[in-house]
Amino acid sequence: MKLKGIHLLPQTLPRLSAWRGQEFNGFEMWVVRTEMASSGKDGAALTTNDAIKQLSPDYMIMPGIAFGLKPEK
């Protein structure tokens, strides 16, 4: 994000690690981080559900979901 000059400000939201970016083409931009924890692959689904409920996004992009990429770990 820094390479593109997009500044993110940390936000305090229930159960979410979130940052708000500047408006982009008329849309608010948010970054929400999911955690890989004891809930395993379902952790991303729960975080996504919380983000949808709290932010009501028009669009959502979920890059980096690689749970199970290295099953030996």
GROMACS elastic network, one bead per residue, 0.5 to 0.9 nm:
[ bonds ]
;  ai    aj funct       b0    kb
    1     4     6  0.53553   500
    1     5     6  0.64247   500
    1     6     6  0.52087   500
    1     7     6  0.71753   500
    1     8     6  0.81637   500
    2     6     6  0.55932   500
    2     7     6  0.67209   500
    2     8     6  0.87898   500
    3     6     6  0.75848   500
    4     7     6  0.89057   500
    6    21     6  0.67219   500
    6    22     6  0.70351   500
    7    20     6  0.83366   500
    7    21     6  0.58180   500
    7    22     6  0.68217   500
    8    19     6  0.55156   500
    8    20     6  0.53554   500
    8    22     6  0.73212   500
    8    29     6  0.89678   500
    8    30     6  0.81576   500
    8    31     6  0.80709   500
    9    18     6  0.84696   500
    9    19     6  0.51146   500
    9    20     6  0.52191   500
    9    21     6  0.64305   500
    9    22     6  0.89024   500
   10    17     6  0.80384   500
   10    18     6  0.60902   500
   10    20     6  0.64652   500
   11    16     6  0.88144   500
   11    17     6  0.75786   500
   11    18     6  0.55087   500
   11    19     6  0.52852   500
   11    20     6  0.65855   500
   12    15     6  0.89766   500
   12    16     6  0.76959   500
   12    17     6  0.75939   500
   12    18     6  0.71604   500
   12    19     6  0.85371   500
   13    16     6  0.55540   500
   13    17     6  0.72880   500
   13    18     6  0.71130   500
   13    54     6  0.81714   500
   14    17     6  0.85545   500
   14    50     6  0.84856   500
   14    54     6  0.85976   500
   15    47     6  0.76830   500
   15    50     6  0.74173   500
   15    51     6  0.89832   500
   16    32     6  0.68129   500
   16    33     6  0.73785   500
   16    34     6  0.79361   500
   16    47     6  0.69091   500
   16    50     6  0.74107   500
   16    51     6  0.72379   500
   17    31     6  0.83524   500
   17    32     6  0.56976   500
   17    33     6  0.55303   500
   17    34     6  0.74734   500
   17    35     6  0.89446   500
   18    30     6  0.69395   500
   18    31     6  0.56143   500
   18    33     6  0.64826   500
   18    51     6  0.89075   500
   19    29     6  0.86274   500
   19    30     6  0.57006   500
   19    31     6  0.51569   500
   19    32     6  0.65173   500
   19    33     6  0.88042   500
   20    28     6  0.77178   500
   20    29     6  0.60803   500
   20    31     6  0.64461   500
   20    32     6  0.88178   500
   21    24     6  0.83520   500
   21    28     6  0.69483   500
   21    30     6  0.56781   500
   21    31     6  0.75553   500
   22    27     6  0.86080   500
   22    28     6  0.65150   500
   22    29     6  0.62401   500
   22    30     6  0.85548   500
   23    26     6  0.59421   500
   23    27     6  0.53303   500
   23    29     6  0.60145   500
   24    27     6  0.51572   500
   24    28     6  0.63421   500
   24    29     6  0.66107   500
   25    28     6  0.85507   500
   27    58     6  0.85502   500
   28    57     6  0.87113   500
   30    55     6  0.86388   500
   32    47     6  0.82915   500
   32    48     6  0.83747   500
   32    51     6  0.74078   500
   33    44     6  0.87230   500
   33    47     6  0.80945   500
   34    43     6  0.69712   500
   34    44     6  0.54150   500
   34    45     6  0.87293   500
   34    46     6  0.87800   500
   34    47     6  0.59872   500
   34    48     6  0.78545   500
   35    40     6  0.88300   500
   35    43     6  0.65220   500
   35    44     6  0.68843   500
   35    47     6  0.81784   500
   36    39     6  0.72657   500
   36    40     6  0.58579   500
   36    41     6  0.70490   500
   36    42     6  0.87445   500
   36    43     6  0.62465   500
   36    44     6  0.74216   500
   36    67     6  0.82730   500
   37    40     6  0.55801   500
   37    41     6  0.84198   500
   37    43     6  0.68965   500
   38    41     6  0.89827   500
   38    43     6  0.80618   500
   39    42     6  0.57812   500
   39    43     6  0.51974   500
   39    44     6  0.88557   500
   40    43     6  0.56600   500
   40    44     6  0.81677   500
   40    67     6  0.80106   500
   41    44     6  0.61292   500
   41    45     6  0.74647   500
   41    65     6  0.88655   500
   41    67     6  0.60523   500
   41    68     6  0.83168   500
   42    45     6  0.50774   500
   42    46     6  0.62444   500
   42    47     6  0.86455   500
   43    46     6  0.51765   500
   43    47     6  0.61660   500
   43    48     6  0.85118   500
   44    47     6  0.51374   500
   44    48     6  0.59959   500
   44    49     6  0.85195   500
   44    65     6  0.79811   500
   45    48     6  0.50561   500
   45    49     6  0.61227   500
   45    50     6  0.86753   500
   46    49     6  0.50794   500
   46    50     6  0.62837   500
   46    51     6  0.86633   500
   47    50     6  0.50681   500
   47    51     6  0.61456   500
   47    52     6  0.86467   500
   48    51     6  0.50238   500
   48    52     6  0.61671   500
   48    53     6  0.86297   500
   48    62     6  0.88685   500
   49    52     6  0.51873   500
   49    53     6  0.62521   500
   49    54     6  0.86621   500
   50    53     6  0.51746   500
   50    54     6  0.60854   500
   50    55     6  0.83556   500
   51    54     6  0.52185   500
   51    55     6  0.56466   500
   51    56     6  0.74813   500
   51    57     6  0.81995   500
   52    55     6  0.54650   500
   52    56     6  0.50190   500
   52    57     6  0.62077   500
   52    60     6  0.87055   500
   53    56     6  0.57932   500
   53    57     6  0.86960   500
   54    57     6  0.87423   500
   56    59     6  0.89175   500
   57    60     6  0.65993   500
   62    65     6  0.69954   500
   63    66     6  0.88300   500
   64    67     6  0.88874   500
   66    69     6  0.53747   500
   66    70     6  0.86290   500
   67    70     6  0.78842   500
   67    71     6  0.84220   500
   68    71     6  0.50390   500
   68    72     6  0.86733   500
   68    73     6  0.85631   500
   69    72     6  0.89511   500
   70    73     6  0.57845   500
